[in-house]
Amino acid sequence: MRSRAVLAFGLGLVLLLTGCGDPARSPAQAAGPSPAPSAPPKPKPTASPRPTRTTPPKPRLRPMPTTLPAGLRRSTGDRAVALTFDDGPDPRWTPKVLDQLRAARVTATFCLIGKQAQRYPALVARIAREGHQLCNHSWRHDMNLGRRPLAEIRADLVRTDRAIKAAVPNARIPYYRQPGGRWTPEVVAVARQLGMRSLHWSVDPQDWAHPTAETIIERVESAVRPGAIVLLHDGGGDRRQTLAACQRLIPDLKRRYGISRLR
C-alpha cells in the first residue's frame, strides 16, 4: 500500500513538472509561444502622373499674295536715283560704304536691322550725323514677318524703331522695308499706322548672293532708269564685291542721273 502511494505521488510530480497535467494548456502552448503572424507586404507607391506640357500651336502664316500690294514706294519721283543699303549696320562694311559716299558727296538710305542697330549704336549715329536717311528693316530680318499676326508685326517694327532711336534720340524713321521684298497688305498697313512708308526698289543686282563686282555693275547699269531706287547691301555677309562695284557705280550714277536722298 505504501509503495503504491509513493509511486502515484512520483508520477503526479513528473506530470506537474512537464506541464502535461494542466488541462487548460494545449499541446501547441506547451511547445512554446507561436510566432507572430508576418505583416502583409506594403503596396509599392505608384508615381503620380506628371502634368503634360502642351505648347500652343503657332498661328498659321497667311499665304503670300501673288502680286505686290499697293502703297509701295518704287521711285524717287524725279530724275535722280537713290541708293539704299540693307542689313546693317555692320562694323566691317558700313564705315567703308560711308567713306565712299562722303568722298562722292552723296547721301543714301540705310535700312537697318534692329538687332544690329542695338549692337552698334555708334554706327547708327554716324549714319544720321552724315545726313543719310534711316529706314526700319525689321528686328532680325524675318522674311515671313508680313505673314504673321498683326500684333507680332507691330511689336517687331516698334522694337526696331526703339533700337534706332536709342542710338539717335528723336530720329526720324520715315520708311520701312520688308526683308526679301515679301510684302503683304498687312505689313504695309502696320508700317503706315506707325508713320512709315513702305520702301521697295526698282533695281536689284542681287549683290546679297555675292556675285562679282563686274556682275553687280552690269546688272545695275542695264536696269537703272531715271528715278530708280537701287537695292544694295552693307551687312548680312561679305560685302567686298559690293564695295568694289560702288567705287565705279557711285560716280557714274551721279554723273548720269544724280543721286538724291529719299525724303
C-alpha positions in Angstrom: 0.0 0.0 0.0 2.7 2.4 0.9 4.7 1.6 -2.3 1.7 2.3 -4.4 1.2 5.7 -2.8 4.8 6.6 -3.3 4.5 5.6 -7.0 1.4 7.6 -7.6 3.0 10.6 -5.9 6.1 10.4 -8.1 4.0 10.1 -11.3 2.0 13.1 -10.4 5.1 15.1 -9.7 6.5 14.3 -13.2 3.3 15.3 -14.9 3.3 18.5 -13.0 6.8 19.4 -14.0 6.3 18.7 -17.7 3.1 20.7 -17.9 1.1 17.8 -19.1 -1.0 17.9 -16.0 -2.6 21.4 -16.9 -5.7 20.7 -18.8 -6.1 24.3 -19.9 -2.9 24.2 -21.9 -2.9 22.8 -25.5 0.0 20.8 -26.8 0.9 23.8 -29.0 1.1 26.0 -26.0 3.2 23.5 -24.2 5.6 23.6 -27.1 6.2 27.3 -26.6 4.7 30.5 -28.0 3.7 30.5 -31.7 5.4 33.0 -33.9 3.6 36.3 -34.6 1.9 36.4 -38.0 4.0 38.3 -40.6 2.7 41.7 -41.7 1.2 41.8 -45.2 3.6 43.4 -47.8 3.2 47.1 -48.2 2.0 48.1 -51.7 4.6 49.8 -53.8 4.0 53.5 -54.1 2.8 54.5 -57.6 4.2 57.6 -59.2 1.6 60.3 -59.7 1.4 61.2 -63.3 3.2 64.4 -64.3 1.2 67.1 -65.9 1.8 67.2 -69.7 3.1 70.5 -71.0 1.4 71.3 -74.2 2.9 74.0 -76.4 0.1 76.0 -78.1 0.3 75.7 -81.9 1.8 78.7 -83.6 -0.6 80.7 -85.7 -0.6 79.7 -89.3 1.1 82.1 -91.6 -1.0 83.9 -94.1 -0.4 83.0 -97.7 1.8 85.3 -99.8 -0.1 87.5 -102.2 0.6 86.8 -105.9 1.2 90.4 -106.6 2.9 93.3 -104.8 0.4 95.2 -102.6 -0.5 98.8 -103.2 1.3 101.6 -101.3 5.0 100.7 -102.1 7.4 103.4 -103.0 9.4 102.3 -106.0 10.7 105.6 -107.5 12.3 108.8 -106.3 9.8 110.9 -108.1 12.4 112.8 -110.1 15.3 112.1 -112.4 17.8 111.4 -109.7 18.3 107.8 -108.5 18.5 106.7 -104.9 21.0 104.3 -103.3 19.7 102.1 -100.5 21.8 99.8 -98.3 20.3 97.0 -96.4 21.0 94.7 -93.4 23.5 96.9 -91.5 24.9 98.4 -89.6 28.0 96.2 -89.9 31.3 97.2 -88.2 33.4 96.0 -91.1 31.4 97.2 -94.2 29.2 100.1 -93.2 32.1 102.5 -92.4 33.6 101.8 -95.8 30.3 102.5 -97.6 30.0 105.7 -95.6 33.5 106.7 -96.6 32.7 106.2 -100.3 29.5 108.2 -100.0 31.2 111.0 -98.2 34.0 111.1 -100.8 31.5 111.3 -103.6 29.4 113.9 -101.6 26.2 112.0 -102.0 23.8 110.5 -99.4 21.8 107.3 -99.3 19.2 105.4 -97.3 20.2 102.8 -94.8 17.7 100.1 -94.0 18.7 99.0 -90.5 18.2 95.6 -88.7 17.1 96.3 -85.2 19.5 93.8 -83.6 22.4 95.3 -85.4 21.4 98.9 -84.5 21.2 97.8 -80.9 24.7 96.2 -81.1 26.4 99.1 -83.0 24.7 102.3 -82.0 27.8 104.4 -82.8 27.4 103.4 -86.5 23.7 104.4 -86.5 24.7 107.7 -85.0 27.3 108.2 -87.7 24.8 107.4 -90.5 22.4 110.0 -89.2 25.2 112.5 -88.5 26.4 112.4 -92.1 23.0 113.2 -93.5 21.7 109.8 -94.6 18.1 108.6 -94.4 17.1 106.0 -91.8 14.8 103.1 -92.6 13.4 100.3 -90.4 14.3 96.8 -91.8 12.7 94.7 -89.0 14.3 93.4 -85.9 16.0 90.3 -87.2 15.4 90.2 -90.9 12.3 88.0 -90.7 11.3 87.3 -94.3 7.9 86.0 -93.1 7.1 88.9 -90.9 4.4 90.2 -93.2 2.6 86.9 -92.9 2.4 86.9 -89.1 -0.3 88.2 -86.8 -0.7 92.0 -86.8 0.3 92.3 -83.2 3.5 90.5 -83.9 4.3 92.7 -86.9 3.7 95.8 -84.9 5.8 94.7 -81.9 8.7 93.9 -84.3 8.6 97.3 -86.0 8.2 99.2 -82.7 11.1 97.3 -81.2 13.4 98.2 -84.2 12.4 101.8 -84.1 13.3 102.0 -80.4 16.7 100.5 -81.0 17.4 103.1 -83.7 16.2 105.9 -81.5 18.2 104.7 -78.6 21.3 105.4 -80.8 19.8 108.6 -82.3 17.3 110.3 -79.9 14.5 112.0 -81.8 15.5 110.3 -85.0 13.0 110.4 -87.8 12.4 107.0 -89.4 10.1 107.6 -92.4 10.5 104.2 -94.1 10.1 100.5 -93.6 11.5 97.9 -95.9 10.2 94.3 -95.7 13.1 91.7 -95.7 13.2 89.9 -99.0 10.6 92.2 -100.5 8.0 89.7 -99.2 5.3 92.4 -98.8 1.8 91.8 -97.7 -1.1 94.3 -97.3 -0.9 93.7 -93.6 2.7 94.8 -93.1 2.2 97.8 -95.3 -0.8 98.8 -93.2 1.0 98.4 -89.9 4.0 100.4 -91.2 1.6 103.2 -92.2 0.0 103.2 -88.8 3.4 103.7 -87.3 4.2 106.6 -89.6 6.4 104.8 -92.1 6.1 104.4 -95.9 6.9 101.0 -97.4 10.1 101.3 -99.4 10.6 98.9 -102.2 13.1 99.2 -105.1 13.3 99.1 -108.9 16.8 97.8 -109.4 18.1 94.7 -107.7 21.6 93.5 -108.7 21.3 90.6 -106.1 24.6 91.5 -104.5 23.4 89.6 -101.5 24.3 86.4 -103.4 28.0 87.6 -103.7 28.4 88.0 -107.5 31.5 89.7 -108.8 31.8 93.4 -108.8 31.6 93.4 -112.6 28.3 91.5 -112.5 26.9 93.9 -109.9 27.9 96.9 -112.1 26.4 95.3 -115.3 23.1 94.5 -113.6 22.7 98.0 -112.2 23.6 99.8 -115.4 21.4 97.6 -117.5 18.3 98.2 -115.3 18.7 101.7 -114.0 16.4 104.4 -115.2 15.7 108.0 -114.1 14.1 107.9 -110.7 15.3 104.4 -109.9 15.8 103.1 -106.4 18.8 100.8 -106.3 19.0 98.0 -103.7 22.5 97.2 -102.3 23.8 95.7 -99.0 26.2 96.9 -96.4 25.5 94.0 -94.0 24.5 90.4 -93.8 27.7 88.9 -95.2 30.9 89.6 -97.1 30.3 92.8 -99.0 33.7 93.4 -100.6 32.3 92.9 -104.1 29.6 95.5 -103.4 32.2 97.9 -102.2 34.3 97.3 -105.3 31.2 97.9 -107.5 30.3 101.1 -105.7 33.7 102.6 -106.5 32.5 102.8 -110.1 28.8 102.9 -109.7 28.5 105.9 -107.4 30.4 108.4 -109.6 28.8 107.0 -112.8 25.2 107.2 -111.5 25.9 110.7 -110.0 27.2 111.9 -113.4 24.4 110.3 -115.5 21.3 110.9 -113.3 22.3 112.5 -110.0 22.0 110.7 -106.6 19.4 112.0 -104.2 18.4 111.3 -100.6 14.9 109.9 -100.3 12.6 112.2 -98.5 
